[in-house]
Amino acid sequence: MKFILIIFLLLLPFLAHADVEVSLGTVESTFDKSQVQLTAKNTFDQGIRDARVWVFLVDGNGKVVGNKAAWVIGGNDHTADNENLPKSRAPLQPDEEREFTVMIDHTPSRQGSATSPASDTLTPKIVFIRLILADGSTVNPKKAVRPQEQE
């Protein structure tokens, strides 16, 4: 009996794990800006009130040509009052999926002008840096965010 209890206790964290599934979409670039699309699906049993991401653009040589930190969900000082948020930044309800767009300025080169890499050579990288659920609890994004393969 103790053996079954120990096995159950060891497996409980894996059974109770919930997460956010994220996939990166297309990158569209102009001379000095890029637009990165990402899709997030909330698989928690409650809504996500706030989510902050840091998006990096890496060129074919592995050099970061732009980055931006942005709130994709919530993010204002009064997140309990979600009536003032645009619909795109409203809380993400359980089992809801939504697309987000992040605009990134390209990093100026050493000659003083912005780099203009071709959009097909840019690879977006994303890091969730803050994740707050509807009840106000903070979740470790490193454990809760699961990248999905691009289709």
Buried (B, 14 or more C-beta within 10 A) or exposed (E): EEEEEEEEEEEEEEEEEBBBBBBBBEBEBEEBEBBBBBBBBBBBEBBBBBBBBBBBBBBEEEEEBBBBEBBBBBBEEEBEEBEEBEEEBBBBEBEBEBEBEBEBBBBEEEEEEBBEBEBEBBEBEBBBEBBBBBEEEEBEBEEBBBEEEEE
